[in-house]
Amino acid sequence: MTGHWTVTATSTAFGASGTGTGNLTQTGTSVSGTLTVTGTPCATTATLSGTVAGTSLTLSLNENGQSVTLTGTADSSFTSASGTYTAPAGGCTNGDSGTWTATKD
């Protein structure tokens, strides 16, 4: 997953969408990076961390203290990925949920 990625999230709870772009680094099964985000009232940057198991992804996005959990799968060449996301009730993310897609630039 190491490289520059663009992630687009579409909320099924609120009907909005947001985009994050940035560099991710994979070391073994761990993934981390920082994204510049637009279309969200929670933050302009967010840290991403998580794990890769085969092509399965479990990621956590921290938007200024607000946690969003992303789960999904990547294609076999790790140039695209997609899945669903959820955020806890309260705070800026306000129980948001929806789908996400990502492409490696």
Phi and psi in radians as a Rosetta constraint file:
Dihedral C 1 N 2 CA 2 C 2 CIRCULARHARMONIC -1.054 0.35
Dihedral N 2 CA 2 C 2 N 3 CIRCULARHARMONIC 2.254 0.35
Dihedral C 2 N 3 CA 3 C 3 CIRCULARHARMONIC 2.562 0.35
Dihedral N 3 CA 3 C 3 N 4 CIRCULARHARMONIC -3.016 0.35
Dihedral C 3 N 4 CA 4 C 4 CIRCULARHARMONIC -1.630 0.35
Dihedral N 4 CA 4 C 4 N 5 CIRCULARHARMONIC 2.238 0.35
Dihedral C 4 N 5 CA 5 C 5 CIRCULARHARMONIC -2.178 0.35
Dihedral N 5 CA 5 C 5 N 6 CIRCULARHARMONIC 2.640 0.35
Dihedral C 5 N 6 CA 6 C 6 CIRCULARHARMONIC -2.080 0.35
Dihedral N 6 CA 6 C 6 N 7 CIRCULARHARMONIC 2.147 0.35
Dihedral C 6 N 7 CA 7 C 7 CIRCULARHARMONIC -2.019 0.35
Dihedral N 7 CA 7 C 7 N 8 CIRCULARHARMONIC 2.255 0.35
Dihedral C 7 N 8 CA 8 C 8 CIRCULARHARMONIC -2.083 0.35
Dihedral N 8 CA 8 C 8 N 9 CIRCULARHARMONIC 2.218 0.35
Dihedral C 8 N 9 CA 9 C 9 CIRCULARHARMONIC -1.980 0.35
Dihedral N 9 CA 9 C 9 N 10 CIRCULARHARMONIC 2.395 0.35
Dihedral C 9 N 10 CA 10 C 10 CIRCULARHARMONIC -2.126 0.35
Dihedral N 10 CA 10 C 10 N 11 CIRCULARHARMONIC 2.094 0.35
Dihedral C 10 N 11 CA 11 C 11 CIRCULARHARMONIC -1.372 0.35
Dihedral N 11 CA 11 C 11 N 12 CIRCULARHARMONIC 2.207 0.35
Dihedral C 11 N 12 CA 12 C 12 CIRCULARHARMONIC -1.537 0.35
Dihedral N 12 CA 12 C 12 N 13 CIRCULARHARMONIC -0.322 0.35
Dihedral C 12 N 13 CA 13 C 13 CIRCULARHARMONIC -1.383 0.35
Dihedral N 13 CA 13 C 13 N 14 CIRCULARHARMONIC -0.653 0.35
Dihedral C 13 N 14 CA 14 C 14 CIRCULARHARMONIC -2.131 0.35
Dihedral N 14 CA 14 C 14 N 15 CIRCULARHARMONIC -0.105 0.35
Dihedral C 14 N 15 CA 15 C 15 CIRCULARHARMONIC 1.285 0.35
Dihedral N 15 CA 15 C 15 N 16 CIRCULARHARMONIC 0.312 0.35
Dihedral C 15 N 16 CA 16 C 16 CIRCULARHARMONIC -1.892 0.35
Dihedral N 16 CA 16 C 16 N 17 CIRCULARHARMONIC 2.967 0.35
Dihedral C 16 N 17 CA 17 C 17 CIRCULARHARMONIC -2.420 0.35
Dihedral N 17 CA 17 C 17 N 18 CIRCULARHARMONIC 2.726 0.35
Dihedral C 17 N 18 CA 18 C 18 CIRCULARHARMONIC -2.493 0.35
Dihedral N 18 CA 18 C 18 N 19 CIRCULARHARMONIC 2.789 0.35
Dihedral C 18 N 19 CA 19 C 19 CIRCULARHARMONIC -2.289 0.35
Dihedral N 19 CA 19 C 19 N 20 CIRCULARHARMONIC 2.488 0.35
Dihedral C 19 N 20 CA 20 C 20 CIRCULARHARMONIC -2.261 0.35
Dihedral N 20 CA 20 C 20 N 21 CIRCULARHARMONIC 2.405 0.35
Dihedral C 20 N 21 CA 21 C 21 CIRCULARHARMONIC -2.287 0.35
Dihedral N 21 CA 21 C 21 N 22 CIRCULARHARMONIC 2.495 0.35
Dihedral C 21 N 22 CA 22 C 22 CIRCULARHARMONIC 2.932 0.35
Dihedral N 22 CA 22 C 22 N 23 CIRCULARHARMONIC 3.106 0.35
Dihedral C 22 N 23 CA 23 C 23 CIRCULARHARMONIC -1.618 0.35
Dihedral N 23 CA 23 C 23 N 24 CIRCULARHARMONIC 2.331 0.35
Dihedral C 23 N 24 CA 24 C 24 CIRCULARHARMONIC -1.985 0.35
Dihedral N 24 CA 24 C 24 N 25 CIRCULARHARMONIC 2.597 0.35
Dihedral C 24 N 25 CA 25 C 25 CIRCULARHARMONIC -2.200 0.35
Dihedral N 25 CA 25 C 25 N 26 CIRCULARHARMONIC 2.273 0.35
Dihedral C 25 N 26 CA 26 C 26 CIRCULARHARMONIC -1.919 0.35
Dihedral N 26 CA 26 C 26 N 27 CIRCULARHARMONIC 2.216 0.35
Dihedral C 26 N 27 CA 27 C 27 CIRCULARHARMONIC -2.184 0.35
Dihedral N 27 CA 27 C 27 N 28 CIRCULARHARMONIC 1.902 0.35
Dihedral C 27 N 28 CA 28 C 28 CIRCULARHARMONIC 1.115 0.35
Dihedral N 28 CA 28 C 28 N 29 CIRCULARHARMONIC -2.143 0.35
Dihedral C 28 N 29 CA 29 C 29 CIRCULARHARMONIC -1.714 0.35
Dihedral N 29 CA 29 C 29 N 30 CIRCULARHARMONIC 0.023 0.35
Dihedral C 29 N 30 CA 30 C 30 CIRCULARHARMONIC -1.678 0.35
Dihedral N 30 CA 30 C 30 N 31 CIRCULARHARMONIC 2.447 0.35
Dihedral C 30 N 31 CA 31 C 31 CIRCULARHARMONIC -2.171 0.35
Dihedral N 31 CA 31 C 31 N 32 CIRCULARHARMONIC 2.431 0.35
Dihedral C 31 N 32 CA 32 C 32 CIRCULARHARMONIC -2.642 0.35
Dihedral N 32 CA 32 C 32 N 33 CIRCULARHARMONIC 2.808 0.35
Dihedral C 32 N 33 CA 33 C 33 CIRCULARHARMONIC 2.961 0.35
Dihedral N 33 CA 33 C 33 N 34 CIRCULARHARMONIC 3.134 0.35
Dihedral C 33 N 34 CA 34 C 34 CIRCULARHARMONIC -2.208 0.35
Dihedral N 34 CA 34 C 34 N 35 CIRCULARHARMONIC 2.328 0.35
Dihedral C 34 N 35 CA 35 C 35 CIRCULARHARMONIC -1.964 0.35
Dihedral N 35 CA 35 C 35 N 36 CIRCULARHARMONIC 2.484 0.35
Dihedral C 35 N 36 CA 36 C 36 CIRCULARHARMONIC -1.552 0.35
Dihedral N 36 CA 36 C 36 N 37 CIRCULARHARMONIC 2.149 0.35
Dihedral C 36 N 37 CA 37 C 37 CIRCULARHARMONIC -1.977 0.35
Dihedral N 37 CA 37 C 37 N 38 CIRCULARHARMONIC 2.534 0.35
Dihedral C 37 N 38 CA 38 C 38 CIRCULARHARMONIC -2.329 0.35
Dihedral N 38 CA 38 C 38 N 39 CIRCULARHARMONIC 2.678 0.35
Dihedral C 38 N 39 CA 39 C 39 CIRCULARHARMONIC 1.498 0.35
Dihedral N 39 CA 39 C 39 N 40 CIRCULARHARMONIC 0.183 0.35
Dihedral C 39 N 40 CA 40 C 40 CIRCULARHARMONIC -2.204 0.35
Dihedral N 40 CA 40 C 40 N 41 CIRCULARHARMONIC 2.450 0.35
Dihedral C 40 N 41 CA 41 C 41 CIRCULARHARMONIC -1.434 0.35
Dihedral N 41 CA 41 C 41 N 42 CIRCULARHARMONIC -0.021 0.35
Dihedral C 41 N 42 CA 42 C 42 CIRCULARHARMONIC -1.513 0.35
Dihedral N 42 CA 42 C 42 N 43 CIRCULARHARMONIC -0.600 0.35
Dihedral C 42 N 43 CA 43 C 43 CIRCULARHARMONIC -2.926 0.35
Dihedral N 43 CA 43 C 43 N 44 CIRCULARHARMONIC 2.852 0.35
Dihedral C 43 N 44 CA 44 C 44 CIRCULARHARMONIC -1.815 0.35
Dihedral N 44 CA 44 C 44 N 45 CIRCULARHARMONIC -0.276 0.35
Dihedral C 44 N 45 CA 45 C 45 CIRCULARHARMONIC -2.355 0.35
Dihedral N 45 CA 45 C 45 N 46 CIRCULARHARMONIC 2.684 0.35
Dihedral C 45 N 46 CA 46 C 46 CIRCULARHARMONIC -2.566 0.35
Dihedral N 46 CA 46 C 46 N 47 CIRCULARHARMONIC 2.469 0.35
Dihedral C 46 N 47 CA 47 C 47 CIRCULARHARMONIC -1.610 0.35
Dihedral N 47 CA 47 C 47 N 48 CIRCULARHARMONIC 2.500 0.35
Dihedral C 47 N 48 CA 48 C 48 CIRCULARHARMONIC -2.151 0.35
Dihedral N 48 CA 48 C 48 N 49 CIRCULARHARMONIC 2.386 0.35
Dihedral C 48 N 49 CA 49 C 49 CIRCULARHARMONIC -2.574 0.35
Dihedral N 49 CA 49 C 49 N 50 CIRCULARHARMONIC 2.768 0.35
Dihedral C 49 N 50 CA 50 C 50 CIRCULARHARMONIC 2.888 0.35
Dihedral N 50 CA 50 C 50 N 51 CIRCULARHARMONIC -2.845 0.35
Dihedral C 50 N 51 CA 51 C 51 CIRCULARHARMONIC -2.302 0.35
Dihedral N 51 CA 51 C 51 N 52 CIRCULARHARMONIC 2.710 0.35
Dihedral C 51 N 52 CA 52 C 52 CIRCULARHARMONIC -2.095 0.35
Dihedral N 52 CA 52 C 52 N 53 CIRCULARHARMONIC 2.269 0.35
Dihedral C 52 N 53 CA 53 C 53 CIRCULARHARMONIC -2.252 0.35
Dihedral N 53 CA 53 C 53 N 54 CIRCULARHARMONIC 1.768 0.35
Dihedral C 53 N 54 CA 54 C 54 CIRCULARHARMONIC 1.176 0.35
Dihedral N 54 CA 54 C 54 N 55 CIRCULARHARMONIC -2.058 0.35
Dihedral C 54 N 55 CA 55 C 55 CIRCULARHARMONIC -1.875 0.35
Dihedral N 55 CA 55 C 55 N 56 CIRCULARHARMONIC 0.082 0.35
Dihedral C 55 N 56 CA 56 C 56 CIRCULARHARMONIC -1.454 0.35
Dihedral N 56 CA 56 C 56 N 57 CIRCULARHARMONIC 2.405 0.35
Dihedral C 56 N 57 CA 57 C 57 CIRCULARHARMONIC -2.099 0.35
Dihedral N 57 CA 57 C 57 N 58 CIRCULARHARMONIC 2.383 0.35
Dihedral C 57 N 58 CA 58 C 58 CIRCULARHARMONIC -2.282 0.35
Dihedral N 58 CA 58 C 58 N 59 CIRCULARHARMONIC 1.932 0.35
Dihedral C 58 N 59 CA 59 C 59 CIRCULARHARMONIC -2.211 0.35
Dihedral N 59 CA 59 C 59 N 60 CIRCULARHARMONIC 2.681 0.35
Dihedral C 59 N 60 CA 60 C 60 CIRCULARHARMONIC -2.214 0.35
Dihedral N 60 CA 60 C 60 N 61 CIRCULARHARMONIC 2.242 0.35
Dihedral C 60 N 61 CA 61 C 61 CIRCULARHARMONIC -1.926 0.35
Dihedral N 61 CA 61 C 61 N 62 CIRCULARHARMONIC 2.192 0.35
Dihedral C 61 N 62 CA 62 C 62 CIRCULARHARMONIC -1.852 0.35
Dihedral N 62 CA 62 C 62 N 63 CIRCULARHARMONIC 1.884 0.35
Dihedral C 62 N 63 CA 63 C 63 CIRCULARHARMONIC -1.774 0.35
Dihedral N 63 CA 63 C 63 N 64 CIRCULARHARMONIC 1.545 0.35
Dihedral C 63 N 64 CA 64 C 64 CIRCULARHARMONIC 0.969 0.35
Dihedral N 64 CA 64 C 64 N 65 CIRCULARHARMONIC 0.775 0.35
Dihedral C 64 N 65 CA 65 C 65 CIRCULARHARMONIC 1.623 0.35
Dihedral N 65 CA 65 C 65 N 66 CIRCULARHARMONIC -0.180 0.35
Dihedral C 65 N 66 CA 66 C 66 CIRCULARHARMONIC -1.674 0.35
Dihedral N 66 CA 66 C 66 N 67 CIRCULARHARMONIC 2.183 0.35
Dihedral C 66 N 67 CA 67 C 67 CIRCULARHARMONIC -1.701 0.35
Dihedral N 67 CA 67 C 67 N 68 CIRCULARHARMONIC 2.328 0.35
Dihedral C 67 N 68 CA 68 C 68 CIRCULARHARMONIC -2.170 0.35
Dihedral N 68 CA 68 C 68 N 69 CIRCULARHARMONIC 2.250 0.35
Dihedral C 68 N 69 CA 69 C 69 CIRCULARHARMONIC -1.752 0.35
Dihedral N 69 CA 69 C 69 N 70 CIRCULARHARMONIC 2.189 0.35
Dihedral C 69 N 70 CA 70 C 70 CIRCULARHARMONIC -1.991 0.35
Dihedral N 70 CA 70 C 70 N 71 CIRCULARHARMONIC 2.293 0.35
Dihedral C 70 N 71 CA 71 C 71 CIRCULARHARMONIC -2.212 0.35
Dihedral N 71 CA 71 C 71 N 72 CIRCULARHARMONIC 2.611 0.35
Dihedral C 71 N 72 CA 72 C 72 CIRCULARHARMONIC 2.995 0.35
Dihedral N 72 CA 72 C 72 N 73 CIRCULARHARMONIC -2.846 0.35
Dihedral C 72 N 73 CA 73 C 73 CIRCULARHARMONIC -2.364 0.35
Dihedral N 73 CA 73 C 73 N 74 CIRCULARHARMONIC 2.654 0.35
Dihedral C 73 N 74 CA 74 C 74 CIRCULARHARMONIC -1.843 0.35
Dihedral N 74 CA 74 C 74 N 75 CIRCULARHARMONIC 2.753 0.35
Dihedral C 74 N 75 CA 75 C 75 CIRCULARHARMONIC -1.261 0.35
Dihedral N 75 CA 75 C 75 N 76 CIRCULARHARMONIC 2.924 0.35
Dihedral C 75 N 76 CA 76 C 76 CIRCULARHARMONIC -1.115 0.35
Dihedral N 76 CA 76 C 76 N 77 CIRCULARHARMONIC -0.417 0.35
Dihedral C 76 N 77 CA 77 C 77 CIRCULARHARMONIC -1.678 0.35
Dihedral N 77 CA 77 C 77 N 78 CIRCULARHARMONIC 0.043 0.35
Dihedral C 77 N 78 CA 78 C 78 CIRCULARHARMONIC 0.953 0.35
Dihedral N 78 CA 78 C 78 N 79 CIRCULARHARMONIC 0.811 0.35
Dihedral C 78 N 79 CA 79 C 79 CIRCULARHARMONIC -1.945 0.35
Dihedral N 79 CA 79 C 79 N 80 CIRCULARHARMONIC -0.166 0.35
Dihedral C 79 N 80 CA 80 C 80 CIRCULARHARMONIC -2.667 0.35
Dihedral N 80 CA 80 C 80 N 81 CIRCULARHARMONIC 2.763 0.35
Dihedral C 80 N 81 CA 81 C 81 CIRCULARHARMONIC -2.711 0.35
Dihedral N 81 CA 81 C 81 N 82 CIRCULARHARMONIC 2.805 0.35
Dihedral C 81 N 82 CA 82 C 82 CIRCULARHARMONIC -2.794 0.35
Dihedral N 82 CA 82 C 82 N 83 CIRCULARHARMONIC 2.847 0.35
Dihedral C 82 N 83 CA 83 C 83 CIRCULARHARMONIC 3.003 0.35
Dihedral N 83 CA 83 C 83 N 84 CIRCULARHARMONIC -2.667 0.35
Dihedral C 83 N 84 CA 84 C 84 CIRCULARHARMONIC -2.140 0.35
Dihedral N 84 CA 84 C 84 N 85 CIRCULARHARMONIC 2.812 0.35
Dihedral C 84 N 85 CA 85 C 85 CIRCULARHARMONIC -2.404 0.35
Dihedral N 85 CA 85 C 85 N 86 CIRCULARHARMONIC 2.709 0.35
Dihedral C 85 N 86 CA 86 C 86 CIRCULARHARMONIC -2.478 0.35
Dihedral N 86 CA 86 C 86 N 87 CIRCULARHARMONIC 2.653 0.35
Dihedral C 86 N 87 CA 87 C 87 CIRCULARHARMONIC -2.349 0.35
Dihedral N 87 CA 87 C 87 N 88 CIRCULARHARMONIC 2.558 0.35
Dihedral C 87 N 88 CA 88 C 88 CIRCULARHARMONIC -1.199 0.35
Dihedral N 88 CA 88 C 88 N 89 CIRCULARHARMONIC 2.776 0.35
Dihedral C 88 N 89 CA 89 C 89 CIRCULARHARMONIC -1.160 0.35
Dihedral N 89 CA 89 C 89 N 90 CIRCULARHARMONIC 2.655 0.35
Dihedral C 89 N 90 CA 90 C 90 CIRCULARHARMONIC 1.540 0.35
Dihedral N 90 CA 90 C 90 N 91 CIRCULARHARMONIC 2.949 0.35
Dihedral C 90 N 91 CA 91 C 91 CIRCULARHARMONIC 1.140 0.35
Dihedral N 91 CA 91 C 91 N 92 CIRCULARHARMONIC -2.881 0.35
Dihedral C 91 N 92 CA 92 C 92 CIRCULARHARMONIC -1.172 0.35
Dihedral N 92 CA 92 C 92 N 93 CIRCULARHARMONIC -0.659 0.35
Dihedral C 92 N 93 CA 93 C 93 CIRCULARHARMONIC -1.331 0.35
Dihedral N 93 CA 93 C 93 N 94 CIRCULARHARMONIC -0.383 0.35
Dihedral C 93 N 94 CA 94 C 94 CIRCULARHARMONIC 0.881 0.35
Dihedral N 94 CA 94 C 94 N 95 CIRCULARHARMONIC 0.748 0.35
Dihedral C 94 N 95 CA 95 C 95 CIRCULARHARMONIC 1.260 0.35
Dihedral N 95 CA 95 C 95 N 96 CIRCULARHARMONIC 0.433 0.35
Dihedral C 95 N 96 CA 96 C 96 CIRCULARHARMONIC -1.130 0.35
Dihedral N 96 CA 96 C 96 N 97 CIRCULARHARMONIC 2.669 0.35
Dihedral C 96 N 97 CA 97 C 97 CIRCULARHARMONIC -2.722 0.35
Dihedral N 97 CA 97 C 97 N 98 CIRCULARHARMONIC 2.771 0.35
Dihedral C 97 N 98 CA 98 C 98 CIRCULARHARMONIC 2.959 0.35
Dihedral N 98 CA 98 C 98 N 99 CIRCULARHARMONIC -2.666 0.35
Dihedral C 98 N 99 CA 99 C 99 CIRCULARHARMONIC -2.081 0.35
Dihedral N 99 CA 99 C 99 N 100 CIRCULARHARMONIC 2.775 0.35
Dihedral C 99 N 100 CA 100 C 100 CIRCULARHARMONIC -2.457 0.35
Dihedral N 100 CA 100 C 100 N 101 CIRCULARHARMONIC 2.645 0.35
Dihedral C 100 N 101 CA 101 C 101 CIRCULARHARMONIC -2.330 0.35
Dihedral N 101 CA 101 C 101 N 102 CIRCULARHARMONIC 2.641 0.35
Dihedral C 101 N 102 CA 102 C 102 CIRCULARHARMONIC -2.491 0.35
Dihedral N 102 CA 102 C 102 N 103 CIRCULARHARMONIC 2.511 0.35
Dihedral C 102 N 103 CA 103 C 103 CIRCULARHARMONIC -2.301 0.35
Dihedral N 103 CA 103 C 103 N 104 CIRCULARHARMONIC 2.467 0.35
Dihedral C 103 N 104 CA 104 C 104 CIRCULARHARMONIC -1.492 0.35
Dihedral N 104 CA 104 C 104 N 105 CIRCULARHARMONIC 2.198 0.35
